[in-house]
Amino acid sequence: MPAVFKRIFISQEKMKSSPAFNPRWLLLGLLILAGLVCTLLLRNIPSTTSLGRNDFIGYWSATYLLRSGQNPYDLQLMDQLQHVQMKTGLDATIMAWNPPTLFVLLLPLSWLSFTTARFVWLTINLIIVLTASLMVARLYIPKGNNAFALIFLAFAMGFPQVLSGFYMGQVTFLVYLGLVGCMVLIRKGQWFWAGAALILTIHKPQLVVLPLIYLLIIMARQGQYRGWAGLFMAGAVCSIILFILRPACISDVLGEMKIAPVHWATPTIGGFLSYLQITELARSLILLLLPLPFILALTPAGISMETAVALLTLITIPTTFFGWSYDQTMLLIPVAQVFGWMSGSRNKIVNFWFGLAMIIALGFNYIERARATNEVYYLWVPLFWWILFGVSWRFFSSGISTAGRVPQPA
């Protein structure tokens, strides 16, 4: 064989043996590039606007006090820090009633100035939402449906609750990442790290009461106590850091539990009924639903892990003790499940009406935001997704399939 034909033959064989081009890497690269461009465009916004400033004042102040060995739940210390040192100019003092594990995670930001920390946290939040939404799309939307994945990503980044969380400088996105990350790691068989990822959900445990219990039961049922060990180790590391910085951290937390306000009028069923002065008992409605994760996890012919977590998250948000409108970011998990079901449907008419319903709901939500509607009236958002989730489950029978169930232990 002549040398020239030999070279052509060898090059063709190399092309055949080389891995096929994966469009997801191109998509990921484009998204990273878009994130960098947005970061550059936003770099001056935190110093000239209140973007990412509101609730983050409380988080940063509490973390700063903890770093200094002081009580992060002390009202007088927080008041002095915010009004004297930070000069927020606000009439009220913004407290952070979250578990102290959150302040451990935010410690690096306490060495930055508040303005710089706001910018860094805004950037981190953008990355978290983008990353977690990519993982959600991978979990719920079958491979090959790149159009639905892109539409979901656009929906997630434009979700009013997400934008509100960005504006407030919220930490709800950590809970979103922790729950999604746990599922992804379980699918990869990395049970220890799946459990460790759940430490992120502890910052707002009321948002994940039912799905958290479900995932812990799944770990135990599969004999994967490495997941429990991962959560324990993550908690132990946080506790050690807390004790080093503030030996009296336990008494701080106990004191915080006594003075923390809990009777907020929030967009939950209990908060709404309390706001209407009907009853206060409904605030604990979720306690009646605690058997549900056990039923879903222990039923032999149950639904897939992804669908179970989506369903339990959807139930938790409006029935939990309290949760603000930006905490409804967690609804992106059941939203992704609906997108996944739609992507497997060949009925374009049904998909059209589902998409139209989503667009109308999104538009109405934006109008409410523009009119500064009372928080309690955002209760309709999870209830709307209850209806859409149930109807889509009815139309797309793959929702009750046992395919894709939790992997067996190695």
C-alpha positions in Angstrom: 0.0 0.0 0.0 1.4 3.4 -1.0 2.4 5.6 1.9 -0.1 8.3 1.2 -3.1 5.8 1.2 -1.7 4.3 4.4 -1.7 7.7 6.1 -5.3 8.3 4.9 -6.4 4.8 6.2 -4.7 5.4 9.6 -6.3 8.9 10.0 -9.8 7.4 9.2 -9.3 4.7 11.8 -8.4 7.3 14.4 -11.5 9.3 13.6 -13.6 6.2 14.0 -12.0 5.3 17.4 -12.1 8.9 18.8 -15.0 9.7 21.1 -18.1 11.4 19.5 -18.5 15.1 20.0 -20.7 15.7 23.1 -22.8 18.9 22.7 -23.3 19.1 26.4 -19.6 20.2 26.8 -20.2 23.0 24.3 -23.4 24.0 26.1 -21.5 24.0 29.4 -18.7 26.1 27.9 -21.2 28.6 26.5 -23.0 28.8 29.9 -19.7 29.4 31.7 -18.7 32.1 29.2 -22.1 33.7 29.7 -21.6 33.6 33.4 -18.3 35.3 33.2 -19.7 38.0 30.9 -22.6 38.6 33.4 -20.1 38.7 36.3 -18.1 41.4 34.5 -21.2 43.4 33.8 -22.5 43.1 37.3 -19.2 43.9 39.1 -20.2 47.5 39.8 -23.8 47.0 40.6 -23.5 45.9 44.3 -21.6 49.1 45.1 -24.2 51.3 43.4 -27.5 49.5 44.2 -29.1 47.4 46.9 -28.8 44.3 44.8 -27.8 41.3 47.0 -27.8 43.6 50.1 -31.0 43.0 52.1 -30.9 39.6 53.9 -27.2 39.3 53.3 -26.6 42.1 55.8 -27.8 39.7 58.5 -25.7 36.8 57.2 -22.5 38.8 56.9 -23.0 40.5 60.3 -23.6 37.2 62.1 -20.6 35.6 60.4 -18.4 38.6 61.3 -19.4 38.3 64.9 -18.7 34.5 65.0 -15.3 35.1 63.4 -14.6 37.5 66.3 -15.7 35.0 68.9 -19.0 36.7 69.7 -22.6 35.6 69.7 -24.0 35.8 66.2 -27.6 35.9 67.6 -27.1 38.8 70.0 -29.5 41.6 69.0 -27.4 44.4 70.6 -24.2 43.3 68.9 -25.9 42.9 65.5 -27.5 46.4 66.0 -24.2 48.0 66.8 -22.4 46.3 64.0 -24.9 47.2 61.4 -25.7 50.8 62.4 -22.3 51.9 63.7 -19.6 50.0 61.8 -21.5 49.0 58.6 -23.7 52.2 58.5 -26.5 50.4 56.7 -28.8 53.4 57.3 -31.7 51.0 58.0 -34.3 51.6 60.8 -34.3 47.9 61.7 -31.7 45.4 62.5 -31.6 42.4 60.2 -31.0 39.2 62.1 -29.9 35.8 60.8 -32.0 33.1 62.5 -30.4 30.2 60.5 -28.4 27.4 62.2 -24.8 28.3 62.9 -23.5 25.9 60.2 -24.4 28.6 57.7 -22.0 31.0 59.3 -19.2 28.5 59.1 -19.7 28.1 55.4 -19.7 31.9 54.9 -16.6 32.5 57.0 -14.3 33.4 54.1 -16.6 36.3 53.2 -16.2 37.8 56.7 -12.6 38.8 55.9 -13.9 40.9 53.0 -15.5 44.3 53.2 -19.3 44.1 53.1 -19.5 45.6 49.6 -16.9 43.2 48.2 -18.6 40.3 50.0 -22.0 41.3 48.4 -20.5 41.1 45.0 -18.7 37.8 45.7 -21.9 36.3 47.1 -24.0 37.5 44.2 -21.5 35.8 41.8 -21.6 32.6 43.9 -25.4 32.6 43.9 -25.4 32.9 40.1 -23.0 30.0 39.8 -25.0 27.9 42.3 -28.3 28.3 40.5 -26.7 27.7 37.1 -24.9 24.6 38.3 -27.8 23.1 40.3 -30.2 23.8 37.4 -27.9 22.0 35.0 -27.8 19.0 37.4 -31.6 19.1 37.7 -31.9 19.1 34.0 -29.6 16.1 33.8 -31.6 14.2 36.4 -35.1 14.8 35.1 -34.8 15.5 31.3 -33.8 12.5 29.2 -30.6 12.6 27.2 -31.1 14.0 23.7 -33.7 16.5 24.6 -31.4 19.4 24.6 -34.1 21.8 23.6 -36.1 21.1 26.7 -33.0 21.3 28.8 -32.2 24.8 27.4 -35.8 26.0 27.9 -35.7 24.7 31.5 -32.4 26.5 32.2 -33.9 29.8 30.8 -37.0 29.2 32.9 -34.9 28.6 36.0 -32.7 31.8 35.6 -35.9 33.8 34.9 -38.0 32.3 37.7 -39.2 35.4 39.8 -38.4 33.6 43.0 -34.8 33.1 41.9 -34.4 36.7 40.9 -35.9 37.8 44.2 -33.4 35.6 46.0 -30.5 37.2 44.0 -31.8 40.6 45.0 -32.1 39.7 48.7 -28.7 38.0 48.9 -30.4 34.8 50.0 -29.0 31.4 51.0 -31.9 29.3 49.8 -29.8 28.4 46.8 -27.5 26.4 49.0 -30.4 24.3 50.1 -31.4 23.8 46.4 -27.8 22.8 45.5 -27.6 20.4 48.5 -30.8 18.5 47.7 -30.0 18.2 44.0 -26.3 17.4 44.6 -27.3 14.6 46.9 -29.5 13.0 44.2 -26.8 13.3 41.5 -24.2 11.7 43.8 -26.5 8.9 44.7 -26.9 8.2 41.0 -23.1 8.0 40.7 -23.0 5.6 43.7 -21.0 8.1 45.8 -23.1 7.7 48.9 -20.7 9.3 51.4 -20.5 12.5 49.5 -24.2 12.4 48.8 -24.8 12.4 52.6 -22.2 15.2 53.0 -24.0 17.3 50.5 -27.1 17.2 52.7 -25.3 19.5 55.2 -26.2 22.4 52.8 -29.9 21.7 53.4 -29.5 22.2 57.2 -29.3 26.0 56.7 -33.1 26.0 56.0 -34.2 22.6 57.1 -37.9 23.5 57.1 -37.8 23.6 53.2 -36.7 20.0 52.9 -38.4 18.2 55.8 -40.0 15.5 53.7 -37.4 14.9 50.9 -34.6 14.9 53.5 -36.3 12.2 55.5 -36.9 10.3 52.3 -33.3 10.3 51.1 -32.0 9.2 54.6 -34.5 6.3 54.5 -33.3 5.4 51.0 -29.7 5.3 52.2 -30.7 3.1 55.1 -32.8 0.8 53.0 -30.0 0.3 50.5 -27.6 -0.4 53.4 -25.6 2.6 52.4 -24.9 4.0 55.8 -21.9 5.8 54.2 -24.5 8.4 53.4 -25.4 8.9 57.0 -21.7 8.9 57.8 -21.1 11.6 55.3 -23.8 13.9 56.8 -22.4 13.2 60.3 -18.8 14.0 59.3 -19.9 17.2 57.6 -21.8 18.2 60.7 -18.9 17.2 62.9 -16.4 19.4 60.9 -18.8 22.3 61.2 -19.2 21.7 64.9 -15.5 21.6 65.5 -15.0 24.9 63.7 -17.8 26.4 65.7 -16.4 25.3 69.0 -13.0 26.7 68.1 -14.4 30.1 67.2 -17.1 30.2 69.9 -17.0 27.6 72.7 -20.4 28.9 73.9 -22.1 28.2 70.5 -24.5 25.7 72.0 -25.9 28.2 74.5 -26.1 30.7 71.7 -28.3 28.4 69.6 -30.5 27.5 72.6 -31.0 31.2 73.3 -31.8 31.9 69.7 -34.5 29.2 69.7 -36.2 31.1 72.6 -36.2 34.5 71.0 -36.5 33.7 67.2 -39.8 35.0 65.8 -41.8 32.2 64.2 -45.3 33.7 63.7 -44.5 35.3 60.3 -47.2 35.6 57.8 -45.5 33.7 55.0 -46.8 32.1 51.8 -47.6 28.8 53.3 -51.0 27.3 54.2 -50.4 27.8 57.9 -49.1 31.3 57.4 -52.0 32.2 55.2 -54.6 30.9 57.7 -52.8 32.7 60.5 -52.8 35.9 58.4 -56.6 35.6 58.0 -56.8 35.0 61.8 -58.5 31.7 61.3 -56.1 29.3 63.1 -52.5 28.9 64.2 -52.7 25.1 64.2 -52.1 24.9 60.5 -48.5 26.1 60.9 -47.7 22.5 62.0 -49.5 20.9 59.1 -46.4 19.2 57.8 -46.2 17.1 60.9 -49.2 15.2 59.7 -47.4 14.4 56.4 -44.3 12.8 58.1 -45.4 9.3 57.2 -45.4 10.1 53.5 -41.6 9.8 52.9 -41.6 6.4 54.7 -44.5 5.2 52.5 -42.7 6.3 49.3 -39.3 4.9 50.3 -40.5 1.6 51.7 -43.2 0.7 49.1 -41.8 -2.2 47.0 -43.2 -1.0 43.7 -42.7 2.7 44.4 -41.9 5.6 42.1 -38.4 6.6 41.1 -36.2 8.6 43.5 -36.3 11.7 41.3 -40.1 11.7 41.1 -40.4 11.0 44.8 -38.1 13.9 45.8 -39.9 16.2 43.3 -43.3 15.3 44.8 -42.2 15.6 48.4 -40.5 19.0 47.7 -43.7 20.2 46.1 -45.7 19.1 49.1 -43.3 20.6 51.6 -43.1 24.1 50.3 -46.7 25.2 51.0 -47.2 23.0 54.1 -44.0 23.7 56.1 -43.7 25.8 59.2 -42.7 28.9 57.3 -41.1 29.8 54.1 -40.8 33.1 52.1 -41.6 33.6 48.4 -37.9 33.4 47.4 -37.8 30.0 49.2 -40.1 28.8 46.4 -36.9 28.5 44.4 -37.1 24.8 45.6 -40.0 24.4 43.2 -37.6 24.2 40.4 -37.1 20.5 41.2 -40.8 19.5 40.6 -40.8 22.0 37.7 -37.9 20.0 36.1 -39.9 16.8 36.6 -42.8 18.4 34.6 -40.3 19.4 31.9 -39.0 15.9 31.9 -42.4 14.4 31.4 -43.2 16.9 28.6 -39.9 16.1 26.8 -41.0 12.4 26.5 -44.4 13.3 25.1 -45.3 13.3 21.4 -48.5 15.2 21.9 -47.5 18.6 20.8 -51.0 20.0 21.6 -50.8 19.0 25.2 -47.2 20.3 25.5 -48.4 23.6 24.0 -51.1 24.1 26.6 -48.8 23.1 29.4 -46.2 25.6 28.2 -48.8 28.3 27.8 -50.0 27.7 31.4 -46.4 28.1 32.6 -45.9 31.4 30.7 -49.2 32.9 32.0 -48.3 31.9 35.6 -44.8 33.4 35.2 -46.2 36.6 33.8 -48.8 36.9 36.6 -46.0 36.4 39.1 -43.9 39.2 37.5 -46.9 41.5 37.7 -47.3 40.7 41.4 -43.6 41.5 42.0 -43.9 44.8 40.2 -46.9 45.7 42.4 -45.0 44.6 45.6 -47.8 42.2 46.6 -47.9 41.0 50.2 -45.7 38.0 50.7 -48.5 35.8 52.0 -50.4 36.0 48.7 -47.7 34.1 46.9 -49.2 30.9 48.3 -50.8 30.4 44.9 -47.5 29.6 43.3 -46.9 26.2 44.8 -50.6 25.4 44.6 -50.5 26.2 40.9 -47.6 23.7 40.5 -49.5 21.2 42.5 -52.2 21.2 39.8 -49.8 21.2 36.9 -47.7 18.5 38.4 -50.8 16.3 39.1 -52.3 16.9 35.6 -48.9 16.2 33.9 -48.5 13.0 35.9 -52.0 12.0 34.7 -51.1 12.7 31.0 -47.6 11.3 31.1 -47.9 7.8 32.7 -44.0 7.5 32.8 -44.2 9.4 36.1 -45.2 6.2 37.9 -42.6 4.1 36.2 -40.1 2.4 38.4 -37.3 2.9 35.8 -34.4 4.8 37.2 -34.9 3.7 40.7 -32.2 4.0 43.4 -29.1 2.0 42.4 -28.4 -1.2 44.3 -25.3 -1.1 46.6 -22.1 -2.2 45.0 
